Amino acid sequence: MNIEHIRQPFIEHFPGDFSNNPMQRNTPKVLFSTIKPAGFEKPELIAFNEVLSEEIGLGTYDDKDLDFLVGNNLPENVQTYSTAYAGHQFGNWAGQLGDGRAILAGEITNDAGKKTEIQWKGAGATPYSRHADGRAVLRSSLREYLMSEAMYHLGVPTTRALSLAFTGEDVMRDIMYNGNPKLEKGAVVIRTAESFLRFGHFELMSAQREYNSLQELADFTIENYFPEITSSDHRKYRDFFENICTRTADLMVEWFRVGFVHGVMNTDNMSVLGLTIDYGPYSMMDEYDLNFTPNTTDLPGRRYAFGKQGQIAQWNLWQLANALHPLIKDEKFLEDTLNHFGTYFWEAHDKMLCKKFGFDQIQKDDEEFFTNWQGLMQELQLDYTLFFNKLETVTLYTDVKEHFKDISYTFLNEEMIEKLSNFIAGYEKRLTSNSISKEDSIAIMKETNPKFILRNYLLYECIEEISNGKKEMLEKLTKALESPYLELYPEFSIKRPSGYDDTAGCSTLSCSS
């Protein structure tokens, strides 16, 4: 691989701590600390993303590159570092946080001039590890590796995954925070993104009143990642915030489209580029439930439940607005922009739902139609993805009971069947007001609704297999997630088996990784 092409422009632009000291501590007035990966004696490659490696300019993999994939024996041009940021966690100010398990190798530029940051996750402790060891385990690393690639192929903005490797170490983890820790196999994942800059980076500089660094960070971000911003002076910071709001709203709509629940939408887990970042206790939706949260740490309040993600995104943007206020200096503009977020989000959300149902445009009664559909889905506990798959082939003559019998997580009694039948009849009537043909309507649905989603129980099975030295499941899941709008493996197009309902890691998880 072309490791010699990696550079570190971030640490050339901003104040930092160059001590390489891993002691966990506050690092005031700096945006990063240099730190060396821990090093691992017996790494073993699990998976490598050859296509991504070529795309970003790293080139082809050779066995000698395994050391780089876990942070061993790095060349002099790779000056590694972790970044400092702050954040609000579960609605409360948490102060300095930072890359607790992430270490950056730097940035590489491909032949087309596109820049990509490269980051290890699980390669050792950093000054920001907050009393933890900086390691990661196979369970969390495989989940991040596969899910970030699944989201990419679904068309959702996301960080990506380059590689996954065993470290050769065992790591102690308490998966459910219930006082029963156990040893798990250690692993390192390399993830990539145009940038890993978060809301929290700006919050940290603003909270510390480091306004010169705050402005330099905003200028750096605009210049490198927001080519659409051409304004100057203070107007560019307004445009910057408006762009972040739009990108964030668009991301939330995409999460709703595919049924993704992030699980821990703290401000330090929000990308200023509008990317899905930090795959922890996430889940794809099984049975439709606006109140579903996969994160046990989020109970009982369910702050980060599926149906609240747009609202939380707006709340997080309020915190970013506070952080950027020293640059924008216009409370009314910030308030108006944040209020517009809700209008923009719901308009985009309803347009997305139109596509899921095969409607060519929004009509005046669609809001009531969508509300009734949500209530029906929750009452009948219908599988979100499979419902739309079934809807593609429904007609006025469909035996509703037979057609939908395998996608509910509860027993459908006759009253429920009647409600579903009435809804389908209303849906067919609504389709007649389209200005496009039924064939075109179905084509829209097929482009919008995935056939394959990476469900938690599938990830659980894959983790178990790899732990036992097998990779067949990994290979099948990788092929399936690369073509999510096709049904390559019918055995994956089923609802979550009931045997997994109460299995940790299949329906709910903790933040432990």
Secondary structure, 3 states (H helix, E strand, C coil): CCHHHCECHHHHHCCEECCCCCCCCCCCCCCEEECCCCCCCCCEEEEECHHHHHHHCCCCCCHHHHHHHHCCCCCCCCCCEEECCEEEECCEEEEECCCCCEEEEEEEECCCCCEEEEEEECECCCCCCCCCCCECEHHHHHHHHHHHHHHHHHCCCECEEEEEEEEEEEEEECCCCCCCCEEEEEEEEEEEECCCCEHHHHHHHHHCCCHHHHHHHHHHHHHHHCCCCCCCCCHHHHHHHHHHHHHHHHHHHHHHHHCEECCCCCHHHCECCCCECCCCCCEECCECCCCCCCEHHHCCCCCCCHHHHHHHHHHHHHHHHHHHHHHHCCHHHHHHHHHHHHHHHHHHHHHHHHHHHCCCCCCCCHHHHHHHHHHHHHHHCEEHHHHHHHHCCCCCCCCHHHHCCCCECCCCCHHHHHHHHHHHHHHHHHHCCCCCCHHHHHHHHHHHCCCCCCCHHHHHHHHHHHHCCCCHHHHHHHHHHHCCCCCCCHHHCCCCCHHHCCCCCCCCECCCC
